[in-house]
């Protein structure tokens, strides 16, 4: 639907929109080295893991095929299903309500500074991801790893 809508708005680019949709998997970056290990360590330590993503609900199953680490998450909340996207604070409110958690009981990790700041504005402890080494160091500093 999105491809059709945007193609109507910019018909001279319609072929590119279709190509992007059809070849979407080719646009994904490789997994950042070390991140899957951190997720596995958190899971093994007994932390509940939840994924909050702006990836479309139609494309997410394709990601599961390419990135097995995504199967370690206890739940997946996709913005496309909610009609909200990060950094909108309402998506954090929805997520907290769905999980039955208070903001201070959660840790949010994201590579987008705007998403991190929005989470912090909700009272959620948040880390901006820059590298696996940086994340691991911060998690160890917090006594989580």
N, C-alpha and C positions, 0 to 999 in steps of 0.2 A: 504493500500500500504506500509506503513511504517513497519508494522508487517511482511509482506512478505519479504521486503528488508532486514530487520535486521535478520530475520530468515535464509535467505540464507547465510548471512555473518557468523552467529554463529548458525548452525543447531542444535547443542547439547543443546541450550537454547531455541529453537523454542517453546516448550510447555510453557515455562515461559512467553515468549513474548505474546503468544496468551492468556494465562490466565490473564496477566496484562491488555490487551485490553478488554477482556470480563468482567473483574471484576473491571474496572477502577473506577467506583463510590465508591467502597470500599476503595480506596486509598485517597479519599478526607478527609481533616481535617474538623472538626466541625467548624462552624462559630466562629470567635473570639468574645467572649462576649463583647458587647458594640459597635462593629463596625457598625452593621446595624442601630443602633440609631444615630450614627454620620452621616451616609450617609443620613438618613431620615431628620435630622436637616438641613443638607446642602441643600437638595432638597427643603425643606419647606422655607428656607431662599432665595430661588430663584437662587441659583448657578447652572449653567449648569454643569452636571456631565457626564464625558466620561470615559469609561473603556478601558485601553490599556493593553492587556493581552497576555502572551505567551502560553495560553491554546490553544489546537488544535481546529480548527473550527468544527471538527467532534464531539468533546466531549463537547463543550460549551453548546449546548442545554440541555445536561444532567445536567449541573450545574444549569441552570435556574430553572429546576424542583426542585432541592434541596435547592436553596438559593434565595428566593423571593426578597431579597434586590437587586439582580442584575437587576431586572426589573425597578429599579428607575433610571438607567443610561439613558441619552439621546441618547448616541451612544456607540457602542462597536467596537473596532478596535482589530482584532485578528492577531497576528503575522503570523500564518500559512497561512492566505489568502494573506499576503503581501510578504512572503518569506524573512522576516526580523524578528529578535528577539531582544528584549532588552538584553543587553545594547547598541546595535548597534545604533550610533547616527542617522543613516538614518531613523530609525523607528520614532524617535522624529520629524525629519524634515517632514516626511510624515504626521504624526499626526497633527502637527501645520498647515501644508498646508490644510489638509482636514477640520480642524476646522476653518480655516481662522483667526487664532490667532497668536499674537506675543509671543515669549517665556516669556517675562516678564508679560504677561497677564494671565499666567497659573500657577497652582500649581500642582505638581506631587507628589503623595504619593505612596511609594512602600516599601516592606520589604527587598528587596535585595539591599545591599550597592552599588554594581556595577551599578545597574540601576539608583539609586539616583545620584551617581556621574556623570554618563553619561548625565542625564537630566540637572544637574547643569552646566556641561560643555557646554551645548547648551544655557545657559542663563535662564533656567527655574528654578523658585523657587521650591525646592524639600524638602520633609520631609521623613526621613526613619522611617517607621512604626515599633514600637517595642511592643506597647500595645495600647488598646483603650484609657486608661487614659493618656498616654503620648501624643497620637495624639490629643485628646481633649484639653489638656493643651497647646500644641503648636498652635492649631487653635485659641484658645481663646487669646493667646499672640499676634497673628497676627491680631486680631480683626475680625476674620472670623466667629467664633461662639460666 
